[in-house]
Amino acid sequence: MATKNAVNPLLMKSIDSATMTSSYQAIDSLGIAKACFLLKIVNASSQAVTVSFNGVDDNDFIPANLPAEYPSQTNAQPNSWVALWEKGTKVYVKGTAGTGRVYVTGLFVER
């Protein structure tokens, strides 16, 4: 259960790397459940994956058995603005079929 003004984790979602193809697949078809200040993708598979945040463009490359972190804000913004990964953001991956899974999780603050 999320606590007000405390950092909370998303439920982890994953995709089996054995299903990987050269076309993008969403790790979670619904996207992230909360607006997050940190997204983390862990490629715990035997093959490298290419990452997209729109299902079309190549945005990142994660070698086998490595994580990638995507902080949305690493410095203060003017007027106390906060940058967050939008609720519903989908993380897509593509690559060569392998063994293991690719995971996505994140951190958010419940207000």
C-alpha positions as CSV (number, residue, x, y, z in Angstrom):
1,M,0.0,0.0,0.0
2,A,1.3,3.4,-0.9
3,T,2.1,5.8,1.9
4,K,1.5,9.5,1.3
5,N,4.7,11.5,0.6
6,A,6.8,8.4,0.7
7,V,8.8,6.6,-2.0
8,N,6.9,3.5,-3.2
9,P,7.8,0.8,-5.8
10,L,5.7,-0.2,-8.8
11,L,4.8,-3.8,-9.1
12,M,7.5,-5.4,-11.2
13,K,6.4,-6.5,-14.7
14,S,8.4,-8.7,-17.1
15,I,8.5,-10.4,-20.5
16,D,10.0,-13.8,-21.3
17,S,13.0,-13.2,-23.6
18,A,12.2,-16.5,-25.4
19,T,9.3,-14.5,-27.1
20,M,11.7,-11.7,-28.4
21,T,11.6,-10.9,-32.1
22,S,12.8,-8.1,-34.3
23,S,9.6,-6.2,-33.6
24,Y,8.9,-4.2,-30.5
25,Q,6.7,-5.8,-27.8
26,A,5.4,-3.9,-24.7
27,I,6.7,-5.3,-21.4
28,D,3.3,-4.3,-19.9
29,S,0.5,-3.6,-22.3
30,L,-1.1,-1.2,-19.8
31,G,2.0,0.8,-19.2
32,I,3.3,1.9,-15.8
33,A,0.6,2.2,-13.1
34,K,1.9,5.5,-11.5
35,A,3.9,8.5,-12.6
36,C,7.4,7.6,-11.6
37,F,10.6,9.6,-10.9
38,L,12.7,6.5,-11.7
39,L,12.2,3.7,-14.2
40,K,14.5,0.7,-14.1
41,I,14.8,-2.0,-16.8
42,V,16.7,-5.1,-16.0
43,N,17.8,-7.3,-18.8
44,A,18.2,-10.6,-17.0
45,S,18.3,-12.5,-20.2
46,S,21.0,-14.2,-22.3
47,Q,20.6,-11.7,-25.2
48,A,20.9,-8.0,-25.6
49,V,17.7,-6.0,-26.1
50,T,16.8,-2.7,-27.8
51,V,14.5,-0.4,-25.8
52,S,11.8,2.0,-27.1
53,F,9.4,4.3,-25.3
54,N,7.0,4.6,-28.2
55,G,7.3,1.2,-29.9
56,V,8.9,2.7,-33.0
57,D,12.1,4.5,-32.3
58,D,15.2,2.8,-30.9
59,N,15.9,4.7,-27.6
60,D,18.4,2.5,-25.8
61,F,20.4,-0.7,-25.9
62,I,20.9,-3.0,-22.9
63,P,23.4,-5.8,-23.1
64,A,22.6,-9.2,-21.6
65,N,22.4,-9.5,-17.9
66,L,22.6,-5.7,-17.2
67,P,20.2,-3.1,-15.8
68,A,19.5,0.4,-17.0
69,E,18.0,3.2,-14.9
70,Y,16.1,6.2,-16.2
71,P,15.8,9.0,-13.6
72,S,13.3,11.6,-14.8
73,Q,14.8,14.4,-12.8
74,T,18.3,14.8,-11.5
75,N,18.3,18.4,-10.6
76,A,15.9,21.1,-9.3
77,Q,13.5,22.7,-11.8
78,P,12.3,26.3,-11.7
79,N,9.1,27.0,-9.8
80,S,9.3,23.7,-8.0
81,W,8.3,21.8,-11.1
82,V,8.7,18.0,-11.0
83,A,9.6,15.9,-14.0
84,L,8.0,12.4,-13.9
85,W,7.6,9.4,-16.3
86,E,3.9,9.7,-17.2
87,K,1.4,7.1,-15.9
88,G,0.7,4.7,-18.7
89,T,4.2,5.0,-20.3
90,K,4.9,1.8,-22.1
91,V,8.4,0.2,-22.3
92,Y,8.9,-1.8,-25.4
93,V,11.8,-4.3,-26.1
94,K,13.0,-6.2,-29.1
95,G,15.9,-8.6,-29.8
96,T,16.9,-12.1,-30.4
97,A,15.1,-14.9,-28.5
98,G,17.1,-16.1,-25.5
99,T,16.6,-17.4,-22.0
100,G,15.6,-15.3,-18.9
101,R,13.3,-12.3,-18.6
102,V,13.4,-8.6,-19.1
103,Y,11.9,-6.6,-16.2
104,V,10.6,-3.1,-15.7
105,T,9.9,-1.4,-12.4
106,G,10.0,2.1,-11.0
107,L,9.7,4.3,-8.0
108,F,7.0,6.9,-7.3
109,V,5.8,9.2,-4.6
110,E,2.1,9.0,-3.5
111,R,0.7,12.5,-2.9
